[in-house]
Amino acid sequence: MWPVFTLNRPLPWLAVAALLMTPWAPGIPLRLGAVSLIGLGIWDAWRQVRVSQRREALGREALALTEEGMIVTDAEHRILTVNPAFTQITGYTPEEVNGLNATSLAAPRHDKAFFERLWQTVQASGLWEGEVWHRRKQGDEYPEWLKLKAITDSRGRVRHHVCLFSDISTRKARDRDLRRIGFEDPLTGLPNRRRLHDLLGSRIRHLLAGESLDMAIIDIDGFKAVNDGLGVELGDRLLARIGRRLAGHVAGGIVGRLGGDEFMVIRTTTFDDHDSWVSGLQSHLGEPFELDRHSLRLGVTIGSCRAPEDGQGASVLFQRLESALFTAKRNGRNHAQRFRPALDVQDSPQLGMVNELRNALATGGQLELHYQPQYRLHDSEMIGLEALLRWRHPQDGLISPGDFIPLAERHGLMASLGNWVIDQALAQLAHWRDQGMPTVPVWINISALQLFQGDLEAALSSGLARHRIPASMLGLELTESVLLDERAGDIAPRLEGLRERGHPVAIDDFGTGYSSLGYLKQLPLDKLKLDRTFVRALPDDRADAAIVGAVMAMAQGLSLDVVAEGVETEAQRDFLLRAGCGQVQGFLYARPLTVETLEAGWRDASRSVARPKGANSPAEAMA
């Protein structure tokens, strides 16, 4: 549409001409035509005025909807109009600011030079954008992001200034929180690992002649038991108390939390008393902590080092601290270990252990299976064996699976370890069969990594064929986490295929995965293994008793066997028998046994005289 006042608008000009010619027009028809032209011209002009009014109203509505504040000023910066968002942000109404100089709303945080640079930029380019501080009507100051544009006429003279701005105080507060989270542990308020790395580097750079840095990583022994026994809330409060106690003990030093139950302490010193300093940390943390009528004494495992003797870079020192802590844990809890070069195996203790584990897999001599018997509850007959992987290191002795299994998972060794377990278990079954010893199913654990990294089915098929063992003699135990691990894909068809080959399938640690029970009726399963956490407090704990009863009822409805793990007392055994549990394993019957101990028990039982029905089973001779 054309603007209202334009020379290109024909009807208004024709109306003006007709108005001037009407008195001299000869005859009524010409005069009527002139009047008609006048009417059309007036109608066209009125229509253009209405269109302009609607456009103006639409513009006001659009400005009312925007969340950005707007100010329109004249060339002298006097405010002509503002939009509703301006009032919402600043608290000023249009009547209160009309005619005021817009610069009077700025907070007194910017000096004269700032505004001189701002207006120089506007004069040169016609536009300025950046952060400024303004003041609300209540007097508080806030940051805003301002866009300022100069509006000029056809001759280039500035007629107006248009300012668009938004309150960025919330965004800046969020950015501060993100920066704080990036450098601060949210639970204790102490520096986190990233911040500690920076602080350590700064301390190293500013060491003076004769000064040294003492550093220690402190791991709280048995903290998981505190969480399990007292709850996560009290566990978090205990961690905060530990941080405060350390901060008070190391005055002038740095205390941070690396994560979990690990803390780090750094101090600058001119004394050569590293060992006594570490001992002081141990004894100070050994004092009891009082939490809600609980008095807790903690053991701590410490790995320590000293700069510049043990290194001069933050990354190197962190690595050597972790080497020392790793060795301290392997030598026993509540122990301190200072770094020494012998610990730095190829610059990483974990890399050294991975290499040794690879060698153990290549030779096979250090790995072994221990077997924990499973018993039928009503007659105490041994009905199965759970194979448990162990690593007997030539120098370090028996290494816990909790130490080497996570390394195997991180370094892609789980498929090889799983295949070794499969072959060893089948070879052992074949040996027992050839020696005429009792044969019961052996159950092995299957990890998610075996399912998606290795060819589990091929390893099982080739092993069964090589050792001539029926598939029914090798059971497969999968934890709930494996069943829900997306990396393993749709596991139901694979389990169905394994069951069709004859392998029994069980869920291990049942009840600890916090997963939906709906998959129980969808997956092909034979057995549930009730986790020991629900058995430990039986029969006194009503909640655990109710859970066990519910599991038994559910298993019976789904035609699944149940094995209760961790049975250690006769009271637990009797409760499980009354609850309808058919199978158990635990220290009450037998601990995990080496092959030699297991076979010796069978031989002793075979040499004994015939026993009447209901007497002790041969397996009980091994307990």
VEXDREN-2710 file (C-alpha; in Angstrom, 1 decimal):
% VEXDREN-2710
k/r/px/py/pz
1/MET/0.0/0.0/0.0
2/TRP/1.0/3.6/-0.6
3/PRO/1.7/6.0/2.2
4/VAL/-1.1/8.4/3.1
5/PHE/0.6/11.6/1.9
6/THR/2.2/10.8/-1.5
7/LEU/2.2/12.5/-4.8
8/ASN/1.7/9.1/-6.5
9/ARG/-1.8/8.8/-5.0
10/PRO/-4.2/9.6/-7.9
11/LEU/-7.6/9.7/-6.2
12/PRO/-6.9/12.5/-3.7
13/TRP/-5.4/14.7/-6.4
14/LEU/-8.4/14.1/-8.7
15/ALA/-10.7/15.0/-5.8
16/VAL/-8.8/18.3/-5.2
17/ALA/-9.0/19.1/-9.0
18/ALA/-12.7/18.2/-9.1
19/LEU/-13.4/20.4/-6.0
20/LEU/-11.7/23.4/-7.7
21/MET/-13.6/22.8/-11.0
22/THR/-17.0/22.1/-9.6
23/PRO/-18.2/25.8/-9.5
24/TRP/-17.3/26.3/-13.2
25/ALA/-18.4/22.9/-14.5
26/PRO/-21.2/23.4/-17.2
27/GLY/-24.1/21.2/-16.7
28/ILE/-25.4/19.0/-13.9
29/PRO/-23.8/15.7/-15.2
30/LEU/-20.3/17.2/-15.0
31/ARG/-20.9/18.6/-11.6
32/LEU/-22.2/15.2/-10.4
33/GLY/-19.1/13.5/-11.8
34/ALA/-16.9/16.1/-10.0
35/VAL/-18.8/15.4/-6.7
36/SER/-18.3/11.6/-7.2
37/LEU/-14.5/12.2/-7.7
38/ILE/-14.4/14.3/-4.5
39/GLY/-16.2/11.5/-2.6
40/LEU/-13.8/8.8/-3.9
41/GLY/-10.8/10.9/-3.0
42/ILE/-12.1/11.5/0.5
43/TRP/-12.9/7.8/0.9
44/ASP/-9.4/6.8/-0.3
45/ALA/-7.7/9.3/2.0
46/TRP/-9.8/8.0/5.0
47/ARG/-8.9/4.4/4.1
48/GLN/-5.2/5.2/4.1
49/VAL/-5.5/7.0/7.5
50/ARG/-7.2/3.9/8.9
51/VAL/-4.6/1.6/7.5
52/SER/-1.9/3.8/9.1
53/GLN/-3.7/3.7/12.4
54/ARG/-4.0/-0.1/12.3
55/ARG/-0.3/-0.4/11.5
56/GLU/0.6/1.8/14.4
57/ALA/-1.7/-0.2/16.7
58/LEU/-0.1/-3.5/15.4
59/GLY/3.3/-2.1/16.1
60/ARG/2.3/-1.2/19.7
61/GLU/0.9/-4.7/20.2
62/ALA/4.1/-6.3/18.9
63/LEU/6.3/-4.1/21.2
64/ALA/4.0/-5.0/24.1
65/LEU/4.6/-8.7/23.5
66/THR/8.4/-8.5/23.3
67/GLU/10.4/-9.3/26.5
68/GLU/13.0/-6.7/25.5
69/GLY/12.7/-3.2/26.8
70/MET/12.6/-0.4/24.3
71/ILE/13.3/3.3/24.6
72/VAL/12.9/5.9/21.8
73/THR/14.6/9.2/22.3
74/ASP/15.1/12.4/20.3
75/ALA/18.5/13.6/19.1
76/GLU/19.2/15.1/22.5
77/HIS/18.5/11.7/24.3
78/ARG/15.2/12.8/25.8
79/ILE/12.8/9.9/26.2
80/LEU/9.8/10.1/23.8
81/THR/8.3/6.6/24.4
82/VAL/8.9/3.3/26.0
83/ASN/7.2/-0.1/25.8
84/PRO/5.6/-2.2/28.6
85/ALA/8.7/-4.4/28.9
86/PHE/10.7/-1.3/29.9
87/THR/8.3/-0.8/32.8
88/GLN/8.5/-4.5/33.8
89/ILE/12.3/-4.4/33.9
90/THR/12.9/-1.0/35.4
91/GLY/9.8/-0.3/37.4
92/TYR/9.3/3.2/35.8
93/THR/6.0/4.0/34.1
94/PRO/6.0/5.9/30.8
95/GLU/4.7/9.1/32.5
96/GLU/7.6/9.0/34.9
97/VAL/10.3/8.9/32.3
98/ASN/8.9/10.9/29.4
99/GLY/11.2/13.9/28.7
100/LEU/14.0/12.5/30.9
101/ASN/17.5/12.1/29.6
102/ALA/18.0/8.4/29.0
103/THR/21.5/8.5/30.4
104/SER/20.1/9.5/33.8
105/LEU/18.9/5.9/34.2
106/ALA/22.4/4.4/34.0
107/ALA/24.0/3.1/37.2
108/PRO/27.1/5.1/38.3
109/ARG/29.4/2.2/37.4
110/HIS/30.5/3.6/34.1
111/ASP/32.9/6.6/33.9
112/LYS/32.7/9.5/31.5
113/ALA/35.2/7.8/29.1
114/PHE/32.9/4.8/28.7
115/PHE/30.0/7.0/27.4
116/GLU/32.4/9.0/25.2
117/ARG/33.5/5.8/23.5
118/LEU/29.9/4.6/23.2
119/TRP/28.7/7.8/21.4
120/GLN/31.8/7.9/19.2
121/THR/30.9/4.4/18.0
122/VAL/27.3/5.4/17.4
123/GLN/28.3/8.5/15.5
124/ALA/30.8/6.5/13.4
125/SER/28.7/3.4/12.6
126/GLY/25.2/4.3/13.7
127/LEU/25.1/1.3/16.0
128/TRP/26.4/0.2/19.4
129/GLU/25.9/-3.1/21.3
130/GLY/27.3/-4.2/24.6
131/GLU/26.7/-4.7/28.4
132/VAL/25.8/-1.7/30.6
133/TRP/24.6/-1.4/34.2
134/HIS/21.3/0.4/34.8
135/ARG/19.3/1.3/37.9
136/ARG/15.8/0.3/38.7
137/LYS/13.2/2.6/40.2
138/GLN/13.8/0.8/43.6
139/GLY/17.5/1.8/43.4
140/ASP/19.0/-1.6/42.8
141/GLU/21.4/-2.0/39.9
142/TYR/21.3/-4.7/37.3
143/PRO/23.2/-5.6/34.1
144/GLU/21.5/-5.3/30.7
145/TRP/22.5/-6.1/27.2
146/LEU/21.9/-2.9/25.2
147/LYS/21.5/-2.4/21.4
148/LEU/21.5/1.3/20.4
149/LYS/20.8/2.6/16.9
150/ALA/20.7/6.1/15.6
151/ILE/17.8/7.0/13.2
152/THR/18.7/9.6/10.6
153/ASP/16.8/11.7/8.1
154/SER/17.5/11.9/4.3
155/ARG/20.3/14.4/5.0
156/GLY/22.0/12.1/7.5
157/ARG/21.1/14.1/10.5
158/VAL/20.2/12.1/13.7
159/ARG/16.6/12.5/14.5
160/HIS/16.0/9.7/17.0
161/HIS/17.8/7.0/19.0
162/VAL/16.2/3.6/19.5
163/CYS/17.4/1.4/22.4
164/LEU/16.6/-2.3/22.8
165/PHE/17.8/-3.9/26.1
166/SER/17.2/-7.1/28.1
167/ASP/17.9/-7.9/31.8
168/ILE/20.8/-10.3/31.9
169/SER/21.2/-10.6/35.7
170/THR/19.7/-14.1/35.7
171/ARG/22.0/-15.3/32.9
172/LYS/25.0/-13.8/34.7
173/ALA/24.1/-15.5/37.9
174/ARG/23.7/-18.8/36.1
175/ASP/27.1/-18.3/34.5
176/ARG/28.6/-17.6/37.9
177/ASP/27.0/-20.8/39.2
178/LEU/28.4/-22.8/36.3
179/ARG/31.8/-21.4/36.9
180/ARG/31.5/-22.2/40.5
181/ILE/30.3/-25.8/39.7
182/GLY/33.2/-26.1/37.4
183/PHE/35.8/-25.3/40.1
184/GLU/34.0/-26.2/43.4
185/ASP/32.7/-29.4/44.9
186/PRO/28.9/-28.8/45.4
187/LEU/28.7/-31.0/48.6
188/THR/31.6/-29.6/50.6
189/GLY/32.3/-26.3/48.9
190/LEU/36.0/-27.3/48.6
191/PRO/37.9/-27.0/45.3
192/ASN/37.3/-29.9/42.9
193/ARG/39.8/-31.8/40.9
194/ARG/40.1/-29.3/38.2
195/ARG/40.5/-26.4/40.6
196/LEU/43.1/-28.4/42.6
197/HIS/45.1/-29.0/39.5
198/ASP/45.2/-25.2/38.8
199/LEU/46.0/-24.4/42.5
200/LEU/48.8/-27.0/42.6
201/GLY/50.3/-25.6/39.4
202/SER/50.2/-22.1/40.9
203/ARG/51.8/-23.2/44.1
204/ILE/54.6/-24.9/42.2
205/ARG/55.3/-21.8/40.1
206/HIS/55.5/-19.6/43.2
207/LEU/57.8/-21.8/45.3
208/LEU/60.6/-19.8/46.9
209/ALA/64.1/-21.0/47.6
210/GLY/64.0/-23.5/50.5
211/GLU/60.3/-24.2/50.2
212/SER/58.7/-27.5/49.4
213/LEU/55.1/-28.7/48.8
214/ASP/53.7/-31.6/50.7
215/MET/50.7/-33.3/49.0
216/ALA/48.5/-36.2/50.0
217/ILE/45.4/-38.0/48.6
218/ILE/43.2/-39.3/51.4
219/ASP/40.8/-42.2/50.8
220/ILE/38.2/-42.9/53.5
221/ASP/38.2/-46.6/54.3
222/GLY/34.9/-48.4/54.2
223/PHE/32.8/-45.3/53.4
224/LYS/30.3/-47.4/51.4
225/ALA/29.5/-49.3/54.6
226/VAL/28.7/-45.9/56.2
227/ASN/26.3/-45.0/53.4
228/ASP/24.7/-48.5/53.5
229/GLY/24.4/-48.5/57.3
230/LEU/23.4/-44.9/58.1
231/GLY/22.1/-43.7/54.8
232/VAL/23.3/-41.4/52.0
233/GLU/22.2/-38.2/53.8
234/LEU/24.4/-38.9/56.9
235/GLY/27.2/-40.0/54.5
236/ASP/27.1/-36.7/52.8
237/ARG/27.1/-34.8/56.1
238/LEU/30.1/-36.9/57.2
239/LEU/32.0/-36.0/54.0
240/ALA/31.3/-32.3/54.7
241/ARG/32.6/-32.7/58.3
242/ILE/35.8/-34.4/57.0
243/GLY/36.4/-31.5/54.6
244/ARG/35.9/-28.9/57.4
245/ARG/38.2/-30.9/59.8
246/LEU/40.9/-31.1/57.2
247/ALA/40.6/-27.4/56.3
248/GLY/41.0/-26.5/60.0
249/HIS/44.0/-28.8/60.4
250/VAL/45.9/-27.5/57.4
251/ALA/45.9/-23.8/58.1
252/GLY/47.2/-21.9/55.2
253/GLY/47.1/-25.0/53.0
254/ILE/44.7/-26.2/50.3
255/VAL/42.1/-28.8/50.9
256/GLY/39.9/-30.2/48.1
257/ARG/37.7/-33.1/47.2
258/LEU/38.6/-35.2/44.2
259/GLY/35.3/-37.0/44.2
260/GLY/33.6/-39.8/46.1
261/ASP/35.4/-40.3/49.4
262/GLU/38.8/-39.0/48.2
263/PHE/40.3/-35.7/49.5
264/MET/43.5/-33.9/48.6
265/VAL/45.7/-31.8/50.9
266/ILE/48.5/-29.4/49.8
267/ARG/50.8/-27.4/52.1
268/THR/53.8/-25.2/51.5
269/THR/56.5/-25.8/54.0
270/THR/60.2/-25.2/54.8
271/PHE/60.4/-28.2/57.2
272/ASP/61.5/-31.7/56.2
273/ASP/58.8/-33.5/58.1
274/HIS/56.7/-35.1/55.4
275/ASP/56.2/-38.4/57.1
276/SER/55.2/-36.9/60.5
277/TRP/52.8/-34.5/58.6
278/VAL/51.1/-37.5/57.0
279/SER/50.9/-39.3/60.3
280/GLY/49.3/-36.2/61.8
281/LEU/46.7/-36.3/59.0
282/GLN/45.9/-39.9/59.9
283/SER/45.6/-39.3/63.6
284/HIS/43.6/-36.2/63.2
285/LEU/41.0/-37.9/60.9
286/GLY/41.1/-40.9/63.3
287/GLU/39.4/-38.8/66.0
288/PRO/35.6/-39.7/66.2
289/PHE/33.0/-37.9/64.3
290/GLU/29.6/-37.4/66.1
291/LEU/26.6/-37.6/63.7
292/ASP/23.1/-37.9/65.1
293/ARG/24.1/-39.9/68.2
294/HIS/26.5/-42.0/66.1
295/SER/30.2/-41.9/67.0
296/LEU/32.2/-42.9/64.0
297/ARG/35.9/-43.6/63.9
298/LEU/37.3/-43.7/60.4
299/GLY/40.4/-45.3/58.9
300/VAL/42.1/-43.6/56.0
301/THR/44.4/-44.7/53.3
302/ILE/46.9/-42.1/52.1
303/GLY/49.1/-41.7/49.1
304/SER/51.6/-38.8/49.4
305/CYS/54.5/-37.1/47.6
306/ARG/56.6/-34.0/47.8
307/ALA/57.6/-31.3/45.3
308/PRO/60.0/-30.6/43.8
309/GLU/61.7/-33.9/44.9
310/ASP/59.0/-36.1/43.3
311/GLY/58.1/-33.9/40.4
312/GLN/57.7/-30.4/39.3
313/GLY/54.5/-30.5/37.1
314/ALA/50.9/-30.6/38.4
315/SER/50.0/-33.5/36.1
316/VAL/53.0/-35.5/37.0
317/LEU/52.5/-35.0/40.7
318/PHE/48.8/-35.9/40.4
319/GLN/49.8/-39.1/38.7
320/ARG/52.4/-40.0/41.3
321/LEU/50.0/-39.3/44.1
322/GLU/47.5/-41.7/42.6
323/SER/50.3/-44.3/42.1
324/ALA/51.1/-44.0/45.8
325/LEU/47.5/-44.3/46.8
326/PHE/47.0/-47.3/44.5
327/THR/49.9/-49.1/46.1
328/ALA/48.7/-48.2/49.6
329/LYS/45.3/-49.7/48.9
330/ARG/46.9/-52.9/47.6
331/ASN/49.1/-53.2/50.7
332/GLY/46.1/-52.9/53.1
333/ARG/43.7/-50.3/54.3
334/ASN/44.4/-47.7/57.0
335/HIS/47.9/-47.4/55.5
336/ALA/50.1/-44.5/54.1
337/GLN/52.4/-44.8/51.2
338/ARG/54.8/-42.1/49.9
339/PHE/55.6/-42.2/46.2
340/ARG/58.9/-43.8/45.2
341/PRO/60.1/-44.3/41.6
342/ALA/59.6/-48.0/41.8
343/LEU/55.8/-47.4/42.0
344/ASP/55.8/-45.5/38.8
345/VAL/55.3/-48.5/36.5
346/GLN/55.4/-47.2/33.0
347/ASP/54.1/-43.9/34.3
348/SER/50.9/-45.5/35.5
349/PRO/50.1/-48.2/38.1
350/GLN/46.9/-49.0/36.3
351/LEU/48.7/-49.4/33.0
352/GLY/51.2/-51.7/34.7
353/MET/48.4/-53.8/36.1
354/VAL/46.7/-53.9/32.7
355/ASN/50.0/-55.2/31.1
356/GLU/50.3/-57.8/33.8
357/LEU/46.7/-58.9/33.3
358/ARG/47.4/-59.2/29.6
359/ASN/50.4/-61.4/30.4
360/ALA/48.2/-63.5/32.8
361/LEU/45.7/-64.0/30.1
362/ALA/48.4/-65.0/27.6
363/THR/50.0/-67.6/29.9
364/GLY/46.9/-68.6/31.9
365/GLY/49.0/-69.6/34.9
366/GLN/48.0/-66.8/37.3
367/LEU/44.2/-66.9/36.7
368/GLU/42.1/-69.5/38.6
369/LEU/38.5/-70.3/39.4
370/HIS/37.2/-70.7/42.9
371/TYR/33.9/-72.5/43.3
372/GLN/31.1/-71.6/45.8
373/PRO/28.7/-74.5/46.3
374/GLN/24.9/-74.1/46.1
375/TYR/22.6/-76.3/48.2
376/ARG/19.1/-77.5/48.1
377/LEU/17.7/-76.2/51.3
378/HIS/15.4/-79.0/52.4
379/ASP/18.0/-81.7/52.3
380/SER/21.4/-79.8/52.2
381/GLU/22.4/-81.6/49.0
382/MET/24.9/-79.7/46.8
383/ILE/23.2/-78.9/43.5
384/GLY/25.5/-76.4/41.8
385/LEU/28.7/-74.4/41.9
386/GLU/29.2/-70.8/41.1
387/ALA/32.6/-70.1/39.4
388/LEU/34.4/-67.1/40.8
389/LEU/37.4/-65.6/38.9
390/ARG/40.6/-65.0/40.9
391/TRP/44.0/-63.6/39.9
392/ARG/46.9/-64.9/41.9
393/HIS/49.7/-62.4/41.1
394/PRO/53.3/-63.8/41.6
395/GLN/54.4/-60.8/43.6
396/ASP/51.2/-59.2/45.0
397/GLY/49.3/-62.4/45.8
398/LEU/45.6/-62.7/45.4
399/ILE/44.2/-59.6/43.7
400/SER/40.5/-58.8/44.3
401/PRO/38.2/-58.8/41.3
402/GLY/37.1/-55.4/42.4
403/ASP/40.6/-54.1/41.4
404/PHE/41.2/-55.9/38.1
405/ILE/37.7/-56.4/36.6
406/PRO/37.0/-52.6/36.1
407/LEU/40.4/-52.3/34.4
408/ALA/39.6/-55.2/32.1
409/GLU/36.3/-53.5/31.2
410/ARG/38.0/-50.2/30.5
411/HIS/40.8/-51.7/28.4
412/GLY/38.7/-54.2/26.3
413/LEU/39.8/-57.4/28.1
414/MET/36.4/-58.6/29.3
415/ALA/35.7/-60.7/26.2
416/SER/39.0/-62.5/26.6
417/LEU/38.5/-63.0/30.4
418/GLY/35.0/-64.3/29.8
419/ASN/36.2/-66.7/27.2
420/TRP/38.9/-67.9/29.5
421/VAL/36.3/-68.5/32.3
422/ILE/34.1/-70.4/29.9
423/ASP/36.9/-72.7/28.7
424/GLN/38.3/-73.2/32.2
425/ALA/34.9/-74.1/33.7
426/LEU/34.2/-76.6/30.9
427/ALA/37.7/-78.1/31.2
428/GLN/37.1/-78.5/34.9
429/LEU/33.8/-80.2/34.4
430/ALA/35.4/-82.6/31.9
431/HIS/38.2/-83.4/34.3
432/TRP/35.7/-84.2/37.1
433/ARG/33.7/-86.4/34.8
434/ASP/36.8/-88.3/33.7
435/GLN/37.9/-88.7/37.3
436/GLY/34.5/-90.1/38.3
437/MET/33.8/-87.3/40.7
438/PRO/30.3/-85.8/41.3
439/THR/29.2/-83.5/38.5
440/VAL/26.8/-80.6/39.2
441/PRO/26.1/-77.6/37.0
442/VAL/28.6/-74.8/37.1
443/TRP/27.3/-71.2/36.9
444/ILE/29.4/-68.5/35.3
445/ASN/28.9/-64.7/35.3
446/ILE/28.3/-63.0/31.9
447/SER/29.1/-59.3/31.5
448/ALA/27.5/-56.8/29.1
449/LEU/30.8/-56.4/27.4
450/GLN/31.0/-60.1/26.6
451/LEU/27.6/-59.7/24.9
452/PHE/28.5/-56.9/22.6
453/GLN/32.3/-57.1/22.3
454/GLY/32.8/-60.9/22.0
455/ASP/31.0/-63.7/20.3
456/LEU/29.6/-65.4/23.4
457/GLU/27.6/-68.0/21.5
458/ALA/30.6/-69.1/19.4
459/ALA/32.8/-69.3/22.6
460/LEU/30.1/-71.5/24.3
461/SER/29.6/-73.7/21.3
462/SER/33.2/-74.4/20.6
463/GLY/34.0/-75.0/24.3
464/LEU/31.1/-77.4/24.7
465/ALA/32.1/-79.4/21.6
466/ARG/35.8/-79.5/22.6
467/HIS/35.2/-80.8/26.1
468/ARG/32.1/-82.8/25.2
469/ILE/30.0/-81.2/28.0
470/PRO/26.2/-80.9/27.7
471/ALA/25.0/-77.3/27.7
472/SER/22.8/-78.0/30.7
473/MET/25.9/-78.3/32.9
474/LEU/26.9/-74.7/32.3
475/GLY/24.6/-72.1/33.7
476/LEU/24.8/-68.4/32.8
477/GLU/24.3/-65.7/35.4
478/LEU/23.5/-62.1/34.3
479/THR/23.0/-59.1/36.6
480/GLU/20.0/-56.8/36.2
481/SER/22.4/-54.1/34.9
482/VAL/23.4/-56.4/32.1
483/LEU/19.8/-57.0/31.1
484/LEU/19.2/-53.3/31.0
485/ASP/22.5/-52.3/29.3
486/GLU/21.7/-50.8/25.9
487/ARG/25.1/-51.8/24.6
488/ALA/24.1/-55.4/24.7
489/GLY/21.1/-54.7/22.4
490/ASP/17.9/-56.7/22.5
491/ILE/19.0/-59.4/24.8
492/ALA/15.8/-61.5/24.9
493/PRO/16.3/-63.3/21.6
494/ARG/19.9/-64.1/22.5
495/LEU/18.9/-65.6/25.8
496/GLU/16.1/-67.6/24.2
497/GLY/18.7/-69.0/21.7
498/LEU/21.0/-69.9/24.6
499/ARG/18.2/-71.6/26.5
500/GLU/17.2/-73.5/23.4
501/ARG/20.8/-74.9/23.3
502/GLY/20.3/-76.1/26.8
503/HIS/22.0/-73.4/29.0
504/PRO/20.0/-72.5/32.2
505/VAL/19.8/-68.7/32.7
506/ALA/19.7/-66.8/36.0
507/ILE/19.5/-63.2/37.1
508/ASP/22.2/-62.5/39.6
509/ASP/22.0/-59.9/42.4
510/PHE/18.2/-59.7/41.9
511/GLY/16.5/-56.7/43.5
512/THR/19.5/-54.3/43.4
513/GLY/19.1/-53.0/39.9
514/TYR/16.0/-50.7/40.5
515/SER/14.5/-51.9/37.3
516/SER/11.0/-52.7/36.3
517/LEU/9.8/-56.2/37.0
518/GLY/8.0/-56.3/33.7
519/TYR/11.0/-57.9/32.0
520/LEU/10.7/-61.0/34.1
521/LYS/7.7/-62.2/32.1
522/GLN/9.4/-61.3/28.8
523/LEU/12.8/-62.8/29.3
524/PRO/13.6/-66.6/29.2
525/LEU/14.8/-67.2/32.7
526/ASP/15.2/-70.2/35.0
527/LYS/16.4/-68.8/38.2
528/LEU/16.6/-65.7/40.4
529/LYS/19.5/-65.1/42.8
530/LEU/18.3/-63.1/45.7
531/ASP/21.0/-60.6/46.6
532/ARG/22.7/-60.9/50.0
533/THR/21.6/-57.4/51.0
534/PHE/18.1/-58.7/51.6
535/VAL/19.3/-61.8/53.5
536/ARG/21.8/-60.1/55.8
537/ALA/19.3/-58.8/58.3
538/LEU/16.9/-61.7/58.2
539/PRO/14.7/-62.7/60.1
540/ASP/14.6/-59.5/62.3
541/ASP/14.3/-56.9/59.6
542/ARG/10.6/-56.6/58.7
543/ALA/11.2/-54.8/55.4
544/ASP/13.7/-57.4/54.2
545/ALA/11.4/-60.2/55.3
546/ALA/8.5/-58.6/53.4
547/ILE/10.7/-58.2/50.3
548/VAL/11.9/-61.9/50.5
549/GLY/8.3/-63.1/50.8
550/ALA/7.2/-61.0/47.8
551/VAL/10.1/-62.3/45.7
552/MET/9.2/-65.9/46.6
553/ALA/5.6/-65.4/45.7
554/MET/6.5/-63.8/42.4
555/ALA/9.0/-66.5/41.5
556/GLN/6.5/-69.2/42.3
557/GLY/3.9/-67.5/40.0
558/LEU/6.5/-67.3/37.2
559/SER/7.8/-70.9/37.8
560/LEU/11.3/-69.6/38.6
561/ASP/13.7/-71.2/41.1
562/VAL/15.3/-68.9/43.8
563/VAL/18.8/-69.0/45.2
564/ALA/19.4/-66.9/48.3
565/GLU/23.0/-65.6/48.5
566/GLY/24.9/-64.8/51.6
567/VAL/23.3/-67.2/54.1
568/GLU/25.5/-67.1/57.1
569/THR/23.3/-68.1/60.1
570/GLU/20.9/-70.8/61.0
571/ALA/18.2/-68.2/61.7
572/GLN/18.5/-67.0/58.1
573/ARG/18.4/-70.5/56.7
574/ASP/15.2/-71.4/58.8
575/PHE/13.4/-68.2/57.7
576/LEU/14.2/-68.9/54.0
577/LEU/13.0/-72.5/54.4
578/ARG/9.7/-71.3/55.8
579/ALA/9.4/-68.6/53.1
580/GLY/9.6/-71.3/50.4
581/CYS/13.2/-70.6/49.1
582/GLY/14.5/-73.8/47.5
583/GLN/18.3/-73.1/47.1
584/VAL/20.9/-71.3/49.1
585/GLN/24.6/-70.4/49.1
586/GLY/26.7/-68.7/51.8
587/PHE/29.3/-69.1/54.5
588/LEU/27.0/-71.2/56.7
589/TYR/27.4/-74.0/54.2
590/ALA/30.8/-73.3/52.5
591/ARG/33.1/-70.4/51.4
592/PRO/34.4/-70.2/47.9
593/LEU/36.7/-73.2/47.5
594/THR/39.8/-73.8/45.4
595/VAL/39.7/-76.8/43.1
596/GLU/42.1/-78.7/45.4
597/THR/39.9/-78.2/48.4
598/LEU/36.7/-79.1/46.6
599/GLU/38.3/-82.4/45.2
600/ALA/39.8/-83.3/48.5
601/GLY/36.3/-83.0/50.1
602/TRP/34.8/-85.3/47.5
603/ARG/37.6/-87.9/47.9
604/ASP/37.1/-87.8/51.7
605/ALA/33.4/-88.2/51.3
606/SER/33.8/-91.1/48.9
607/ARG/36.0/-93.0/51.4
608/SER/33.5/-92.7/54.2
609/VAL/31.1/-95.5/54.9
610/ALA/27.6/-95.5/53.4
611/ARG/25.3/-93.1/55.1
612/PRO/21.6/-93.4/55.8
613/LYS/19.2/-91.2/53.9
614/GLY/19.2/-87.6/55.3
615/ALA/22.8/-87.7/56.6
616/ASN/25.3/-85.1/55.7
617/SER/26.1/-84.9/52.0
618/PRO/29.6/-85.4/50.6
619/ALA/29.7/-81.6/50.0
620/GLU/29.4/-80.9/53.7
621/ALA/32.8/-82.6/54.2
622/MET/34.3/-79.6/52.3
623/ALA/32.7/-76.9/54.4
END
